[in-house]
Amino acid sequence: MNKVMSTIRVHAPADLTASTAIITVNGRTYTTPVGTPIDVPDFDAFIMLANGWTSIDKSAGVGTTAQRPNPATKGLTYLDTTTGMHIQYDGKTWRNPVTGAAV
């Protein structure tokens, strides 16, 4: 029987002072420029999330700023093609999940 490995797209914590994020999980080292998401196996992603990383749903909606879902549910992610960013709704406003800035 083959096991299906699921991946989760993650961003490094917004409060990093370095330009590159590095984390080692279960003996695997992940490196990414801050602000650039990476796809990792779910069993590593859960540890990364517990250490301040943010998840981005790969099935997030896609469209322009004007097409953002309204109303949106808290935690919803969206690829805004106007800004070129994955953003997340915090229940009140759309935010950059890396910096926390409203977009």
NUBAVEX-754825 format. One record per atom (N, C-alpha, C, O): residue in three letters; atom name; residue number from 1; y, x, z; chain. Coordinates in steps of 0.1 Angstrom, whole numbers, plus 5000, padded with zeros to 4 digits. Layout:
N
- res;atom;n;y;x;z;chain
- ALA;CA;NUM;Y;X;Z;A
...
END
This chain:
103
- res;atom;n;y;x;z;chain
- MET;N;1;4988;5008;5000;A
- MET;CA;1;5000;5000;5000;A
- MET;C;1;5012;5009;5000;A
- MET;O;1;5014;5018;5008;A
- ASN;N;2;5022;5006;4991;A
- ASN;CA;2;5034;5014;4990;A
- ASN;C;2;5045;5008;4999;A
- ASN;O;2;5046;4996;4999;A
- LYS;N;3;5052;5017;5006;A
- LYS;CA;3;5063;5012;5014;A
- LYS;C;3;5075;5012;5006;A
- LYS;O;3;5077;5021;4998;A
- VAL;N;4;5083;5002;5007;A
- VAL;CA;4;5096;5001;5000;A
- VAL;C;4;5107;5006;5009;A
- VAL;O;4;5109;5001;5020;A
- MET;N;5;5114;5017;5005;A
- MET;CA;5;5125;5022;5013;A
- MET;C;5;5138;5015;5009;A
- MET;O;5;5141;5015;4997;A
- SER;N;6;5145;5010;5019;A
- SER;CA;6;5158;5004;5016;A
- SER;C;6;5168;5014;5019;A
- SER;O;6;5167;5023;5028;A
- THR;N;7;5179;5013;5012;A
- THR;CA;7;5191;5022;5014;A
- THR;C;7;5203;5014;5018;A
- THR;O;7;5204;5002;5015;A
- ILE;N;8;5211;5021;5026;A
- ILE;CA;8;5224;5015;5030;A
- ILE;C;8;5235;5024;5026;A
- ILE;O;8;5234;5036;5028;A
- ARG;N;9;5246;5019;5021;A
- ARG;CA;9;5258;5026;5017;A
- ARG;C;9;5267;5028;5029;A
- ARG;O;9;5270;5018;5036;A
- VAL;N;10;5270;5040;5033;A
- VAL;CA;10;5278;5043;5045;A
- VAL;C;10;5291;5052;5041;A
- VAL;O;10;5291;5059;5032;A
- HIS;N;11;5301;5050;5050;A
- HIS;CA;11;5313;5058;5049;A
- HIS;C;11;5313;5066;5062;A
- HIS;O;11;5309;5061;5073;A
- ALA;N;12;5319;5078;5062;A
- ALA;CA;12;5321;5086;5074;A
- ALA;C;12;5332;5079;5083;A
- ALA;O;12;5340;5071;5078;A
- PRO;N;13;5332;5083;5096;A
- PRO;CA;13;5342;5077;5105;A
- PRO;C;13;5356;5080;5100;A
- PRO;O;13;5359;5090;5094;A
- ALA;N;14;5365;5071;5103;A
- ALA;CA;14;5379;5072;5098;A
- ALA;C;14;5387;5082;5106;A
- ALA;O;14;5397;5087;5101;A
- ASP;N;15;5382;5085;5118;A
- ASP;CA;15;5390;5094;5126;A
- ASP;C;15;5386;5109;5125;A
- ASP;O;15;5390;5117;5133;A
- LEU;N;16;5379;5113;5115;A
- LEU;CA;16;5376;5127;5112;A
- LEU;C;16;5388;5135;5108;A
- LEU;O;16;5396;5129;5101;A
- THR;N;17;5390;5147;5113;A
- THR;CA;17;5401;5155;5109;A
- THR;C;17;5397;5164;5098;A
- THR;O;17;5406;5170;5091;A
- ALA;N;18;5385;5166;5095;A
- ALA;CA;18;5380;5174;5084;A
- ALA;C;18;5380;5166;5071;A
- ALA;O;18;5380;5154;5071;A
- SER;N;19;5380;5173;5060;A
- SER;CA;19;5380;5166;5047;A
- SER;C;19;5366;5163;5042;A
- SER;O;19;5364;5155;5033;A
- THR;N;20;5356;5169;5049;A
- THR;CA;20;5342;5167;5046;A
- THR;C;20;5335;5162;5058;A
- THR;O;20;5336;5168;5069;A
- ALA;N;21;5327;5152;5057;A
- ALA;CA;21;5319;5147;5068;A
- ALA;C;21;5305;5153;5067;A
- ALA;O;21;5299;5153;5056;A
- ILE;N;22;5299;5158;5078;A
- ILE;CA;22;5286;5163;5078;A
- ILE;C;22;5279;5157;5090;A
- ILE;O;22;5284;5158;5101;A
- ILE;N;23;5267;5152;5088;A
- ILE;CA;23;5259;5147;5099;A
- ILE;C;23;5244;5150;5096;A
- ILE;O;23;5240;5150;5085;A
- THR;N;24;5237;5154;5107;A
- THR;CA;24;5222;5157;5105;A
- THR;C;24;5215;5146;5113;A
- THR;O;24;5218;5143;5125;A
- VAL;N;25;5206;5139;5106;A
- VAL;CA;25;5198;5128;5112;A
- VAL;C;25;5184;5130;5108;A
- VAL;O;25;5180;5132;5097;A
- ASN;N;26;5175;5130;5118;A
- ASN;CA;26;5161;5132;5116;A
- ASN;C;26;5158;5144;5108;A
- ASN;O;26;5148;5143;5099;A
- GLY;N;27;5165;5155;5110;A
- GLY;CA;27;5162;5167;5102;A
- GLY;C;27;5169;5167;5088;A
- GLY;O;27;5167;5178;5082;A
- ARG;N;28;5175;5157;5084;A
- ARG;CA;28;5182;5157;5071;A
- ARG;C;28;5197;5158;5073;A
- ARG;O;28;5203;5151;5081;A
- THR;N;29;5203;5166;5065;A
- THR;CA;29;5218;5168;5066;A
- THR;C;29;5225;5161;5055;A
- THR;O;29;5221;5162;5043;A
- TYR;N;30;5234;5153;5058;A
- TYR;CA;30;5242;5145;5048;A
- TYR;C;30;5256;5150;5048;A
- TYR;O;30;5262;5152;5059;A
- THR;N;31;5262;5153;5036;A
- THR;CA;31;5275;5158;5035;A
- THR;C;31;5282;5150;5024;A
- THR;O;31;5277;5147;5014;A
- THR;N;32;5295;5146;5027;A
- THR;CA;32;5303;5138;5018;A
- THR;C;32;5317;5140;5020;A
- THR;O;32;5321;5141;5032;A
- PRO;N;33;5325;5140;5010;A
- PRO;CA;33;5340;5140;5012;A
- PRO;C;33;5344;5128;5020;A
- PRO;O;33;5339;5117;5017;A
- VAL;N;34;5353;5129;5029;A
- VAL;CA;34;5357;5117;5037;A
- VAL;C;34;5363;5107;5027;A
- VAL;O;34;5372;5111;5019;A
- GLY;N;35;5359;5095;5028;A
- GLY;CA;35;5364;5085;5019;A
- GLY;C;35;5355;5082;5008;A
- GLY;O;35;5357;5072;5000;A
- THR;N;36;5344;5090;5006;A
- THR;CA;36;5334;5088;4996;A
- THR;C;36;5321;5083;5002;A
- THR;O;36;5315;5090;5010;A
- PRO;N;37;5317;5071;4998;A
- PRO;CA;37;5305;5065;5004;A
- PRO;C;37;5292;5072;4999;A
- PRO;O;37;5292;5078;4988;A
- ILE;N;38;5282;5072;5007;A
- ILE;CA;38;5269;5077;5002;A
- ILE;C;38;5258;5067;5006;A
- ILE;O;38;5259;5059;5015;A
- ASP;N;39;5247;5067;4998;A
- ASP;CA;39;5236;5059;5001;A
- ASP;C;39;5225;5067;5008;A
- ASP;O;39;5222;5078;5004;A
- VAL;N;40;5221;5062;5020;A
- VAL;CA;40;5211;5069;5028;A
- VAL;C;40;5200;5059;5031;A
- VAL;O;40;5202;5047;5031;A
- PRO;N;41;5188;5064;5035;A
- PRO;CA;41;5177;5055;5039;A
- PRO;C;41;5181;5047;5051;A
- PRO;O;41;5188;5052;5060;A
- ASP;N;42;5176;5035;5052;A
- ASP;CA;42;5180;5026;5063;A
- ASP;C;42;5177;5032;5076;A
- ASP;O;42;5185;5031;5086;A
- PHE;N;43;5166;5039;5078;A
- PHE;CA;43;5162;5045;5091;A
- PHE;C;43;5171;5056;5095;A
- PHE;O;43;5173;5059;5107;A
- ASP;N;44;5178;5063;5086;A
- ASP;CA;44;5189;5072;5090;A
- ASP;C;44;5202;5065;5091;A
- ASP;O;44;5210;5069;5100;A
- ALA;N;45;5205;5055;5083;A
- ALA;CA;45;5217;5048;5083;A
- ALA;C;45;5220;5042;5097;A
- ALA;O;45;5231;5042;5102;A
- PHE;N;46;5209;5036;5103;A
- PHE;CA;46;5211;5030;5116;A
- PHE;C;46;5216;5040;5127;A
- PHE;O;46;5224;5036;5136;A
- ILE;N;47;5211;5052;5126;A
- ILE;CA;47;5216;5062;5135;A
- ILE;C;47;5230;5066;5132;A
- ILE;O;47;5238;5068;5141;A
- MET;N;48;5233;5067;5119;A
- MET;CA;48;5247;5071;5115;A
- MET;C;48;5257;5060;5120;A
- MET;O;48;5268;5063;5125;A
- LEU;N;49;5253;5047;5118;A
- LEU;CA;49;5261;5036;5122;A
- LEU;C;49;5264;5037;5137;A
- LEU;O;49;5275;5034;5142;A
- ALA;N;50;5254;5041;5145;A
- ALA;CA;50;5255;5042;5160;A
- ALA;C;50;5265;5053;5163;A
- ALA;O;50;5269;5054;5175;A
- ASN;N;51;5267;5062;5154;A
- ASN;CA;51;5276;5074;5156;A
- ASN;C;51;5289;5073;5149;A
- ASN;O;51;5296;5083;5146;A
- GLY;N;52;5294;5060;5146;A
- GLY;CA;52;5307;5058;5141;A
- GLY;C;52;5309;5056;5126;A
- GLY;O;52;5320;5054;5121;A
- TRP;N;53;5298;5058;5119;A
- TRP;CA;53;5299;5056;5104;A
- TRP;C;53;5299;5041;5101;A
- TRP;O;53;5296;5033;5110;A
- THR;N;54;5304;5037;5090;A
- THR;CA;54;5306;5023;5086;A
- THR;C;54;5297;5020;5074;A
- THR;O;54;5296;5028;5065;A
- SER;N;55;5291;5008;5074;A
- SER;CA;55;5283;5004;5063;A
- SER;C;55;5290;4996;5053;A
- SER;O;55;5300;4989;5056;A
- ILE;N;56;5287;4997;5041;A
- ILE;CA;56;5292;4990;5029;A
- ILE;C;56;5281;4983;5022;A
- ILE;O;56;5271;4990;5018;A
- ASP;N;57;5281;4970;5021;A
- ASP;CA;57;5271;4963;5015;A
- ASP;C;57;5271;4965;5000;A
- ASP;O;57;5281;4963;4993;A
- LYS;N;58;5260;4970;4994;A
- LYS;CA;58;5259;4973;4979;A
- LYS;C;58;5260;4960;4971;A
- LYS;O;58;5264;4961;4959;A
- SER;N;59;5258;4949;4977;A
- SER;CA;59;5259;4936;4970;A
- SER;C;59;5273;4930;4972;A
- SER;O;59;5275;4918;4969;A
- ALA;N;60;5282;4938;4976;A
- ALA;CA;60;5296;4933;4979;A
- ALA;C;60;5302;4927;4966;A
- ALA;O;60;5298;4931;4955;A
- GLY;N;61;5310;4917;4968;A
- GLY;CA;61;5317;4911;4957;A
- GLY;C;61;5325;4921;4949;A
- GLY;O;61;5329;4931;4955;A
- VAL;N;62;5328;4919;4937;A
- VAL;CA;62;5336;4928;4929;A
- VAL;C;62;5346;4920;4921;A
- VAL;O;62;5343;4909;4916;A
- GLY;N;63;5359;4925;4921;A
- GLY;CA;63;5369;4918;4913;A
- GLY;C;63;5383;4924;4916;A
- GLY;O;63;5384;4934;4923;A
- THR;N;64;5393;4918;4911;A
- THR;CA;64;5407;4923;4913;A
- THR;C;64;5412;4918;4927;A
- THR;O;64;5405;4910;4934;A
- THR;N;65;5423;4924;4930;A
- THR;CA;65;5430;4920;4943;A
- THR;C;65;5432;4905;4943;A
- THR;O;65;5430;4898;4953;A
- ALA;N;66;5436;4899;4932;A
- ALA;CA;66;5439;4884;4932;A
- ALA;C;66;5426;4876;4933;A
- ALA;O;66;5427;4864;4936;A
- GLN;N;67;5415;4882;4930;A
- GLN;CA;67;5402;4875;4931;A
- GLN;C;67;5395;4877;4944;A
- GLN;O;67;5383;4872;4946;A
- ARG;N;68;5401;4883;4954;A
- ARG;CA;68;5394;4885;4967;A
- ARG;C;68;5390;4871;4972;A
- ARG;O;68;5398;4862;4971;A
- PRO;N;69;5379;4870;4979;A
- PRO;CA;69;5375;4858;4984;A
- PRO;C;69;5384;4852;4995;A
- PRO;O;69;5389;4860;5003;A
- ASN;N;70;5388;4840;4994;A
- ASN;CA;70;5397;4834;5003;A
- ASN;C;70;5393;4819;5005;A
- ASN;O;70;5395;4811;4996;A
- PRO;N;71;5388;4815;5016;A
- PRO;CA;71;5387;4823;5029;A
- PRO;C;71;5375;4833;5028;A
- PRO;O;71;5366;4831;5020;A
- ALA;N;72;5376;4843;5036;A
- ALA;CA;72;5365;4853;5037;A
- ALA;C;72;5359;4853;5051;A
- ALA;O;72;5366;4849;5060;A
- THR;N;73;5347;4857;5052;A
- THR;CA;73;5341;4857;5065;A
- THR;C;73;5342;4872;5071;A
- THR;O;73;5342;4881;5063;A
- LYS;N;74;5343;4873;5084;A
- LYS;CA;74;5345;4886;5090;A
- LYS;C;74;5333;4895;5087;A
- LYS;O;74;5321;4891;5087;A
- GLY;N;75;5336;4907;5083;A
- GLY;CA;75;5326;4917;5079;A
- GLY;C;75;5322;4917;5064;A
- GLY;O;75;5315;4926;5060;A
- LEU;N;76;5328;4908;5057;A
- LEU;CA;76;5325;4907;5042;A
- LEU;C;76;5331;4920;5036;A
- LEU;O;76;5342;4924;5039;A
- THR;N;77;5324;4926;5026;A
- THR;CA;77;5329;4937;5019;A
- THR;C;77;5331;4933;5005;A
- THR;O;77;5325;4924;5000;A
- TYR;N;78;5340;4941;4998;A
- TYR;CA;78;5345;4937;4985;A
- TYR;C;78;5349;4950;4978;A
- TYR;O;78;5356;4958;4983;A
- LEU;N;79;5345;4951;4965;A
- LEU;CA;79;5350;4962;4957;A
- LEU;C;79;5362;4957;4949;A
- LEU;O;79;5361;4949;4940;A
- ASP;N;80;5374;4962;4953;A
- ASP;CA;80;5386;4957;4947;A
- ASP;C;80;5389;4967;4935;A
- ASP;O;80;5392;4978;4937;A
- THR;N;81;5388;4961;4923;A
- THR;CA;81;5389;4969;4911;A
- THR;C;81;5404;4973;4908;A
- THR;O;81;5407;4982;4900;A
- THR;N;82;5413;4965;4914;A
- THR;CA;82;5428;4968;4913;A
- THR;C;82;5431;4981;4920;A
- THR;O;82;5438;4990;4915;A
- THR;N;83;5426;4982;4932;A
- THR;CA;83;5428;4994;4941;A
- THR;C;83;5418;5005;4939;A
- THR;O;83;5420;5017;4942;A
- GLY;N;84;5406;5001;4934;A
- GLY;CA;84;5395;5011;4932;A
- GLY;C;84;5388;5014;4946;A
- GLY;O;84;5382;5024;4947;A
- MET;N;85;5389;5005;4955;A
- MET;CA;85;5384;5007;4969;A
- MET;C;85;5374;4997;4973;A
- MET;O;85;5375;4985;4969;A
- HIS;N;86;5364;5001;4981;A
- HIS;CA;86;5356;4991;4988;A
- HIS;C;86;5364;4988;5000;A
- HIS;O;86;5370;4997;5007;A
- ILE;N;87;5366;4975;5003;A
- ILE;CA;87;5373;4971;5015;A
- ILE;C;87;5365;4961;5023;A
- ILE;O;87;5355;4956;5018;A
- GLN;N;88;5369;4959;5035;A
- GLN;CA;88;5362;4950;5044;A
- GLN;C;88;5371;4940;5051;A
- GLN;O;88;5382;4944;5056;A
- TYR;N;89;5367;4928;5053;A
- TYR;CA;89;5375;4918;5059;A
- TYR;C;89;5372;4918;5074;A
- TYR;O;89;5361;4917;5078;A
- ASP;N;90;5383;4919;5083;A
- ASP;CA;90;5380;4920;5097;A
- ASP;C;90;5382;4907;5104;A
- ASP;O;90;5382;4907;5117;A
- GLY;N;91;5383;4896;5097;A
- GLY;CA;91;5385;4883;5103;A
- GLY;C;91;5399;4878;5102;A
- GLY;O;91;5402;4866;5103;A
- LYS;N;92;5409;4888;5099;A
- LYS;CA;92;5423;4884;5097;A
- LYS;C;92;5429;4891;5085;A
- LYS;O;92;5437;4885;5078;A
- THR;N;93;5424;4903;5081;A
- THR;CA;93;5430;4910;5070;A
- THR;C;93;5420;4919;5063;A
- THR;O;93;5410;4922;5069;A
- TRP;N;94;5422;4922;5051;A
- TRP;CA;94;5413;4932;5044;A
- TRP;C;94;5417;4946;5048;A
- TRP;O;94;5429;4949;5048;A
- ARG;N;95;5408;4954;5050;A
- ARG;CA;95;5411;4968;5055;A
- ARG;C;95;5402;4978;5048;A
- ARG;O;95;5391;4975;5043;A
- ASN;N;96;5408;4990;5047;A
- ASN;CA;96;5400;5002;5042;A
- ASN;C;96;5391;5006;5053;A
- ASN;O;96;5396;5009;5064;A
- PRO;N;97;5378;5005;5051;A
- PRO;CA;97;5369;5008;5062;A
- PRO;C;97;5369;5023;5067;A
- PRO;O;97;5364;5026;5078;A
- VAL;N;98;5374;5031;5059;A
- VAL;CA;98;5375;5046;5062;A
- VAL;C;98;5387;5048;5071;A
- VAL;O;98;5386;5055;5081;A
- THR;N;99;5399;5043;5067;A
- THR;CA;99;5411;5046;5074;A
- THR;C;99;5415;5035;5084;A
- THR;O;99;5423;5037;5093;A
- GLY;N;100;5410;5023;5082;A
- GLY;CA;100;5414;5011;5090;A
- GLY;C;100;5427;5005;5085;A
- GLY;O;100;5432;4995;5091;A
- ALA;N;101;5434;5011;5075;A
- ALA;CA;101;5447;5006;5070;A
- ALA;C;101;5445;4992;5063;A
- ALA;O;101;5435;4990;5056;A
- ALA;N;102;5454;4983;5065;A
- ALA;CA;102;5454;4970;5058;A
- ALA;C;102;5456;4973;5043;A
- ALA;O;102;5465;4981;5039;A
- VAL;N;103;5449;4966;5034;A
- VAL;CA;103;5451;4967;5020;A
- VAL;C;103;5452;4954;5013;A
- VAL;O;103;5453;4953;5001;A
END
